[in-house]
């Protein structure tokens, strides 16, 4: 080592080394140890190292507050500045643990660095990295998380399938439902999306999740008939939300995989090229969504085409409008629906949802200040809409054949497996508009809409909306002949534990028919969307049906 080389040159060289390599170099000589760890150089070198692997956590005020308040962020006692060395070291230990391929060795490392209840701190660190990621697709934080999880099925199994869930009872009936580590593992699984284990063991994985989603016992007044802990606290039941997301995710994954298999059929000279990895590794290939219909709703005999998404004037259309005839539908290959749930990690971040440019700013505080003008302008509620409700949303609903549903819930339930049953899916478009904030309007029908929502948060008051729901006919907005447009109304509010709750009621012929309770995964305005459960509005009087639903915003 040439001690005469200027320190600035050394710093430029050292910044390109991996932290592990940098620590090894420091042990080579007293000169390199002083260069890397001496107080006069340490902050500069290790801050550069941190920013090589993670997004800058101090540039955005909201991210800065989250980062500085987290226990894993250490500060220097002398200056109260971030101690970049120790803060990065915590994350490198995380990387070393989660990139270990051997299951037994990973367990040993977890016990060593996060013994007993400290394991929850590891999940909190993962959530911190995700919550402080930049909203761009090239986020270093997301790259870090993808590298430690996507490339290592062992990390997925240990961190997201806690306590060997393939041997445990159905999701929402686990004895460990209130274990904070189990909740954290379920939350991580939901945010990350389908794992290699989910896909490779999809038969039993889907069966387990269905057995939770379609069990009527999970939907009572105590759980608010939704994915909430059954204590009327309006706290998210993450193991149950995990099950709902797995059912929807595997259903949509199956559609995508079928299209890929059809595009690459096996032959004597070419092995089946159908991938078996998680959905974010699948190529984008066309898929024609199958025909969907709801219970008691006649199916439509025409082929379903692509789903139209208007992304605004600054975005190209992902789908093209076609004339919907039998010949035209058969002659073309529709585009693949870009469900964010199948690109979960990128989509499960706050403020990544599609928004009108005029309303992308932080929402104005509610209630608005009185206007001094004698003739005030009409109030534009979209400026106060912190959830980004107004716009078009694409929704998929899943359900079982009612006879199977009844047998599972009222027959010999323990001997009924939902591994091999087939579900029916339906895709529809929601057109939503905000009509009130803070309190529901006088004309609003409060039945089946939660009245116990939090109203004491000026930054997150309840948002009430109305709109329509229509079955999709290919890429057009044309309605099925004779089909009545369903009216919807609902409310967006915050749960006790800080998650975004969506409640919807669908009305047919002036009569309330279906109710839905869901959670927007990823937080406020997260592109991931909303997953939850739909049920009969008279759920306290009738037994079923119920099933999972999912929707995400496609246009403003």
N, C-alpha and C positions, 0 to 999 in steps of 0.2 A: 504494500500500500504506500503510495507516494504522499507523504504528509505535506508536501509543498503545493499540492493541487489546491486551488482556492475552494473555500467552503461552499461557495455558491455552485460551483461545478459539481461537487459531491452531492449536494442536495438535489440537483437536477437528475443525477444518475440514480440516487437512492429512491426517488419517488416512483420509479417504474418497477421496483422489486415488490414481490408479494410480502405482506407483513411477516409471514413465517421465515422467508428468506432473509428479510431485514434483521430479524432477531438472531438468526444464525450468523450473519455477518458481524453483528455486534460482539459476538463471542470470539471472533477471530483474533482480535488484538485490542490492546488498551486504546489505541487511536480510534478504531472503528466504534468501540463501545462509547467513548466520549463523544464522538461525532453524532451518534444516533440517540444516546440517552442523556447527554449533558443538558442541564436546564436551559442553557443558552440556545440550544438547537432543537430540543425535543418537541416543543409545541409546533414549530413550523413543519418539521418532518412528518410528524404523526397526523397533523391536520391534512397534509397533502395525501397521506396514505388513506385516511378516512374518505376523502373526497374522490379517491380513485375507485372506491367500491360502493359508495352510497351517495345519494342526492344530498345537496347542501341543505342542512336542516335549519339554517338561520336566515335564509333570504326571505321567506314568507312568514308574516307575523303569526298566523294561526299555527303553522307547522313548528315555528320556533317555540311557541308556548308549550305545545305538546311535547316536543323534544326535551326542553330544559326542565320540565316538571316530572319527567319520567325517572324512576329510581336507577335505571341503567346508565343514565347520563351523569357522570361524575364531574366535579369541578375542582379547581385548584384552590386550596385554602388561602393562599396568599393574594390571589387576584379575583377569585370567583369566576374565572373564565373556564370554559369547557376543558376538561383534561382529556385531550384527544387520544392519548396513548391508552388510558384505562377504558375509555368509552369504546374505542375500537377493539381492544383486547376482548371485551365481553362478547362482541359480535363474531370475532374470529373463533372463539371457543365454541359458540353456537354453530358456526360453519363446520368446524372439525367434528363435532358430534353428529350433525345431520348428514354429513357426507361419508360416514362410516357405513360400509356395506354389510358388515357382519352384525346380525341382530343381537347376539350376546355381547359383543364388544360395545355396541351403541348403548345397551342397557347399563353396562358398567360405567361408561362415561357420564350418563345421565345421573346415576347414583352418586358419582364422585363430585360432579359440579353442581347438581341441583338435587340434593338429598331431600327425601320426605316431601313436605308441603312446598318446598322451594321450586318444585317442578312447575308450578303455576307461573313463576317469574319467567320461565323460558317461553311460555305461550305469550305472556305480556310483551316480551321483547319482539317476538315475531309480529304481533299485532302493531307494535310501535313502528317497525320497519315498513309495514304495509300502509299504516295511517299517515306516515310522513313521506310517502312516495310522491314524486312529481306526477302531474296528470298526463304527461307525455308518454308515448308508447316506448320510448327508449329510456325509461326511468331506471337508474342504477339499482334502486331498491328492489324493483320488480325483477330485474335480471338476477340479483342475488338470491331472492326467494325461489325463482324458477330453477336456478342451478342447484340449490340444495335439495329441492323436493322432486322436480321432474326427472332428474337423472338418477334418483335413488329410491326405488320402491320400498326399501327398508324404512326410510324416514317417513314415507307416507303411512306405512302400516303402523309404526310405533306412535307417531304423533297425531294421526287422524283417526285411527281405528283402535282407540284406547281399550284396554282390557279385553282384547280378542272379541270384538263385537259379533263376529260370525258365530260365536258359541253362546252369546248372551240372549236373553229374551228380546222381544221386539223393542225398538228404539225407546218409545215413550213409557215402557213398562219396566225399565231397568231399575233394580234396587238402588243403583248409584246415580239416579236422576239428579239429585241435589248435590252431587260431588262437583266442586268447582273445576277440577281437572277434567272430568268427563264433559262438562259444559264447554270448557275451553277447547277440547279436542273436537267436539261437534261443531263449534263455531268455526274453527280453522278449516275443517272439512268442507263446510258450507261455503266459506269464502274462497277456498282453493278450487273447489269443483270436483268432478269425478277423478278418482285416483286410478292407478294401474290395477289396484286390487278390485275396485268396483267393476272395472271393465272385464278383467280376466275371470272374475267370479260373479259375473252379472246375474246368473240365475238365482243364487241364494241371496245375493246382495239386494236385488230388486224385490225378491220375496219378503225379506225382512222389512224393508222399507214400506212395502205395500201393507204388510200386516199391522204396521203402526198407523199409516195414513188412513186406512179404511176401517179401523176399529172405532166403532161408535162410542165406546167407553172413554175415549180420549177427548171427546167433545161434550163438555158439560158446562153448566153455569160457572163452575169454579175455574175452568180454563177459558172462560169467555167464548166458548165454542170455536176456539182458534189455537194457534201454536204458542200457547202461554202456559206457564207453570200453574198447576191446578190449585192455586190458593187465592184467586181473585185479585192478585197484586198487579196484574198486567205486566208481568216480567216474562221476557221471551224464554220459551222452552227450547233451547238450542238442539238437544237431541231429536226432538220432534221436527223442528224446522229442517234439520239435517235430513231426516227421512223424506220429507216432502220434496226437498231439492234433489235427492237421489232418484226418486221416482220420476220426476219431471225430466231430470238430466238424462237418465238412461233411456227414457222414451224418445227424446229428441236425438240422442246419440245413435239409437237403433235406426232411426230414419236416415241419418247421415251415413251410417255404415252400410246400410242396404244400397244406397246410391253408389257408394264407392265399390262395393262388391259387384254391382251391375255394370259399372264402368270398367272394371278389371276382372272379368270372369276367369276362373282357373282353366288351364289347358295343359296339355302334355308337355309343352316346352316352357311353360311359365307358371311358377307357383302362384298360388292365390296371394295377391298383393294386398289383400285387406289388412289394414293395420290392427294391432291389438292394443296399442298404447292408449293413453288418455286422449280425450277429444281435441285438445289444443295441438296435438301432433298430427291430426288428420289433415290431408290436403283439402282445399276448398273445391268441391265438385258439386255439380247440379243434383238437386233432389226435387221430386214432385211430391208435395205433401199428400198423404192419403185423404180420403173423404172422411169428414168428421161430422158427428151429429150428437146432440144432447138427448137425454132420456125424454120420451114423449114428443120428440121433435122429428118429423119425417126427414130422412136423408135426401140430399139433392143428387140427382143421377149424373150430373155433368162432372167432368174431371176438374180437380182443383188445380189452379195454376200458381204462379209465384205471388208472393205477398208484396204489395206496393209499399215502398217507404219513401216519403218525401223528406229530404234532409235539409230543405231550405235552399235559398238561391246560391249559397256558397258551397254546397255539396252536390256532387253528382247523384243521380238516381241510381240506386242499386238494382232496381227492377224496372222493366219496361212494360208499358201497357200494350196489351194485345187484344185483338177481337176474339172473344171466347166462343169458338165453335168447336165441335168435336174434332174436326180435321186439324184446326190450328193447334189445339191443345196436344193432339197426338203427335204432330209433326215437330214440335219444339221441345227443348229441355229447359225447364224453369231454373231460375237461379236458386242457390242455397240460401235459406233464411239464416241470417247471421245472429242466431240466438246468443246473447251475451252470457247466458248461463253456461255455455260450452266454451267460453273464453273467460272463465270466472275470475281469475286472479287480476287480469287487467281491468275488468269491469267493476270489481268490488272495492271501489274507492269513492269517497264523497266528491260531489261536484264534477263528475265525469259524464253525467246524463246530458243528452241533447237539449239545448235551450235556445230560445229565440235570442238573437244578439241584443235586443232592446232590454232583455230581462236577465242577462247573465250576471249583472252586478249583484252584490249582496242585497238581500231583500230589505226594504225600508221597514223601520220599526212600526209595530202596530200597537195601539191605534194611531192613525195619522194625526199630525198637529192641525188644529183648526186653521182654515185658510182665511187671511184677512180680506180677500176679495169679496165684494158684494155678490158676485155671481160666479161661484167657484166652478171649476171644470169638473166634469164627471170623474169619479174616482176609478182609476185603472187598478183593479185588484191584483193584476199580474205583477206589479211592482212590489207587492207585499207577500207574494207567493213563494215562501222559502222552500217548498217541496217541488216546484216546477210542475204543477199538476196539468195546467192547460196544454192541450195538444192531442196527438193521436198515439195510442198505445196498442201494441199487438199482444193478444192474449191466447194462451193455450190452456185448455181444461181437460183433465183426465178423469175417467170414471170406469167402474166395473159394471159388468152385466148385473142387473139388480138381483137375479136369482142367486148368483155367486156371492154378491154382497150380503144378502139375507142369510145364506147358509153359513157364511163366515162369522157373522155377528150373532146369530141366534141358533145355529146348529151346533155340531160338535166342533167347536172352534179350535181346540187344541190339536185336533187331528186334521184340520184344514190348512194346507199350505198354499200360499199364493205365489209360489215359484213359477208355475207354468201357466197361470191364467193370462188371458190377453185383456188389455185395457183398450178403451176407445178414446180417441183424442178429438178435440174440436178446436179450430183456430177461429178467432173473431177479432174484430177491430173495435176499440173503444175510442170515442171522441169525447173528451172531457173539458169542462170549463169551470173555473172558480166562480162561485156565486156569493160566498160570504166568508168572512174570517173572524175568528174569535168566538162568535155565537151564531147558531144556525138562524136563518131568516124565519120570519113568522109563517111563511107559506110552506116551510120545509116540514116534511113528514118525519118526525123523530123516531118512529118505530124502527126497530132493528138497527139503529145507528147508536153507537156508544154515547151515553150522556155523561159518563164519568171520566172524560178526557181531561188532561192537564190544561188549565186555562190561565195559569199564573206565570207563563213564560212569554215575555214580550217578543223574544226572538223566535219562538216556535209556537204561536197560537194555533188552535185547531183550524184547519182549512176545509170548508164545505164545498162540494162540487156536484154538478149534474152533467148528464151527457147521454150518449146512446151506445148500444152494443149491437153489432151486426155481424152475421156469419160471413166469412170471406168467400168471395167468388173469384178466385184467381187474382190477377193483378189489378182488377178494376174495383171501383167502389159500388158497382151495380149490385142491387139486392136480389136475392132469390125471389122468383115470382111467387107472390102470395105470402112471403115471409114478413111478419110484423117486426119492426125495429124495437128492440128491447130498450126501455128507458133505465138508466142507472143513476144512482145518487150515492153519495158517500162522504167520508171524512178522513183526512190525514191528520195524525196527531203524534205526539211523542209518548213512548212508554216510560215507565218508572226508571228503567235501566238505560234510557237514552237511545233507544232504537226508534225507527220511523214505522208507525202502524198505519195500515190502510184498511178501511172498512167500506164495503160496497154492498148495495142492495139492487138487484135486478127486478124490474117490474114488467110483467107481460099482461096486456089488455087491461091496464089500470090496477092490476093486483100484484102485490109483492110476491115474488116466487123464490128467488135464490139470494142467499146472504154469503158474503165472503170476508174472511179475516186473514190479513197477511202482513209480512214484514219486508221492508225494502232492505235487501242485503247490501252491506257496504256503507250504509248511512245516507245522509241527506243528499238527494239528487245523484245517487249512485247509478251508473249506467246498467249495473247488474239487473236491476228491476225488482219486482215484488213477487214473493212466493208465499203461498198460504193454502188455506182450505176453504172450499165452498160447501154449502149445505142448504137444506130447506130452511126458509125463513121461520117456519113453525117448528124449529128443531126441538123445542121443549114439549111438543105435542105429538110429533111423528117420529118414526124411527128410520131416518135416512132419506135419501142417499147423501153421501159425502164424498169428497175427492180432492186431489191437489189441483191448484191452478198456478199459473205463472204469467206475468206480463211485463213488458218493458217499453220505454218510450221510443217511438220511431220518427216522430216529426213534431214540429211546433206549429 
